[in-house]
Amino acid sequence: MYKKVLYALDIDSKPYLLKAIALADQLNAELFVGYATNLDDQLFSDDTYLGDQVGDEIVNTEKVALENKIKALISGTTLNRDHIYIVGGPVGMAVERLATKLSVDLVVMANSHHYFSLLSKNGLLIKLATHHDILSFS
């Protein structure tokens, strides 16, 4: 039924990542992991106040830190790095764009994500934006 699954990464929770991997294994589905960020917005803001070079350095440092955190999170798992995506933009729209690009059948998310602390704002945005089936870990 589900051949491709996209997990909207909670970067602070390896247990939920492991649940997504186990789910994909049970479904015999290909698992993709997406993390939505607004690094591009930070670059624009930094350009405005700090100039191009300093703004680029700040964003590049944050991007490297994010990539290193994701590498550490997926270490010791069966995930292929080619299946990990960092996407820019508002969470709901970014996850939906990635899900559509990858032609996934199911989007999985965890309510533990730090963004979900404000009345599940991003969870709601994903639910409203997506045209895919959704599974939410709580």
C-alpha angles and dihedrals in degrees: 000000000000112000100164125037128188117202113202095220123240095203092199098055124069091171090064091047089053089050090053091049091049091048092051090047091051091049091044085232133146110253125216124183122210129187118192118210138164098223089133090059090051090052091054092049093046091050090055096052107021107028129252100286098048091042091051091049092052093049094044090051091050091046092051090048090050093048091049091050091051092047090053091047094053096042112117092023131105092244118130112224088226087068095057118094132185107199130187129227141048109339100243096047094040093052091046092050091050093045090051093045091051093041092229123178098207135033116204124194138172122230089212092076112123089239090060092067091086099071092299089292097165093040088055091046091053091047092049095044102043129086091192132091112272132211119188123200113210 
